[in-house]
Amino acid sequence: MTGFTGTGKDVPLGDFLMAVQVERNGKRYAVSFSNKMPDNPEILQGDTADARLLKDGSLAFSFTDGWGNEGHAQLRPLAKSS
């Protein structure tokens, strides 16, 4: 992960770990996620109860994080589970 300094140079910040949980409730999917940024102790987290399953098997959703920022995400599976 890199951070933008405003000088046109990215500064390496290190690796971060993202935890994602997906639950199915009938035809709907709920997604929650959190991560810890490598350059500070704050944790980014968000969730939705309305993720859409796309034809390619990924989940698309909008969310508001713990700081009130709105965003969009798409989760793609690395492999199909049996």
MARNU-363234 format. One record per residue (C-alpha): x, y, z; residue number from 1; residue in one letter. Coordinates in Angstrom, 3 decimals. Layout:
BEGIN
PT         X         Y         Z  seq  type
PT         X         Y         Z  NUM     A
...
***
This chain:
BEGIN
PT         X         Y         Z  seq  type
PT     0.000     0.000     0.000    1     M
PT     1.236     3.477    -0.797    2     T
PT     0.165     6.915     0.311    3     G
PT     0.043     9.986    -1.904    4     F
PT     2.120    12.877    -0.573    5     T
PT     0.806    15.567    -2.913    6     G
PT     4.252    15.856    -4.496    7     T
PT     3.586    13.235    -7.156    8     G
PT     5.501    10.571    -5.251    9     K
PT     3.887     7.629    -3.510   10     D
PT     5.240     6.739    -0.082   11     V
PT     5.320     3.027     0.853   12     P
PT     3.138     2.477     3.937   13     L
PT     3.474    -1.309     4.245   14     G
PT     1.008    -4.183     4.097   15     D
PT    -2.452    -4.240     5.600   16     F
PT    -4.863    -7.028     6.465   17     L
PT    -8.488    -6.901     5.296   18     M
PT   -11.064    -9.143     6.977   19     A
PT   -14.348    -9.752     5.125   20     V
PT   -17.395   -11.702     6.266   21     Q
PT   -20.218   -12.660     3.879   22     V
PT   -23.535   -14.108     5.035   23     E
PT   -26.450   -15.238     2.906   24     R
PT   -29.995   -14.672     4.088   25     N
PT   -32.390   -16.068     1.494   26     G
PT   -31.721   -14.174    -1.738   27     K
PT   -29.835   -11.370     0.005   28     R
PT   -26.175   -11.117     1.014   29     Y
PT   -24.737    -9.216     3.956   30     A
PT   -21.100    -8.124     3.878   31     V
PT   -19.003    -6.670     6.678   32     S
PT   -15.351    -5.711     6.451   33     F
PT   -12.580    -4.140     8.490   34     S
PT    -8.901    -3.442     8.138   35     N
PT    -6.090    -1.843    10.072   36     K
PT    -3.999     0.650     8.169   37     M
PT    -0.233     0.076     8.467   38     P
PT     0.629     3.740     9.101   39     D
PT    -1.750     4.421    12.027   40     N
PT    -3.802     2.577    14.675   41     P
PT    -7.207     3.452    13.214   42     E
PT    -9.443     0.687    11.888   43     I
PT   -11.572     1.107     8.767   44     L
PT   -14.850    -0.796     8.906   45     Q
PT   -18.152    -0.908     7.082   46     G
PT   -21.060    -3.173     6.262   47     D
PT   -24.165    -3.638     4.158   48     T
PT   -27.144    -5.988     4.213   49     A
PT   -27.838    -5.463     0.515   50     D
PT   -24.975    -6.850    -1.616   51     A
PT   -25.955    -7.926    -5.148   52     R
PT   -24.719   -11.200    -6.617   53     L
PT   -23.407   -10.590   -10.143   54     L
PT   -23.240   -13.114   -12.998   55     K
PT   -19.486   -13.630   -12.514   56     D
PT   -20.041   -14.706    -8.879   57     G
PT   -18.848   -11.445    -7.335   58     S
PT   -20.799    -9.317    -4.868   59     L
PT   -21.288    -5.595    -5.529   60     A
PT   -22.401    -3.189    -2.819   61     F
PT   -22.409     0.362    -1.545   62     S
PT   -21.437     1.162     2.031   63     F
PT   -20.800     3.908     4.548   64     T
PT   -17.661     3.347     6.596   65     D
PT   -17.132     4.025    10.286   66     G
PT   -16.067     7.624     9.512   67     W
PT   -19.182     8.409     7.459   68     G
PT   -17.478     8.116     4.050   69     N
PT   -19.570     6.555     1.268   70     E
PT   -18.059     4.028    -1.104   71     G
PT   -18.688     1.181    -3.527   72     H
PT   -16.993    -2.198    -3.560   73     A
PT   -16.970    -5.452    -5.462   74     Q
PT   -15.764    -8.737    -3.968   75     L
PT   -14.568   -11.433    -6.335   76     R
PT   -14.025   -15.030    -5.267   77     P
PT   -10.514   -16.426    -5.729   78     L
PT   -11.871   -19.943    -6.201   79     A
PT   -15.259   -21.633    -6.089   80     K
PT   -15.993   -23.540    -2.909   81     S
PT   -17.484   -27.006    -3.128   82     S
***
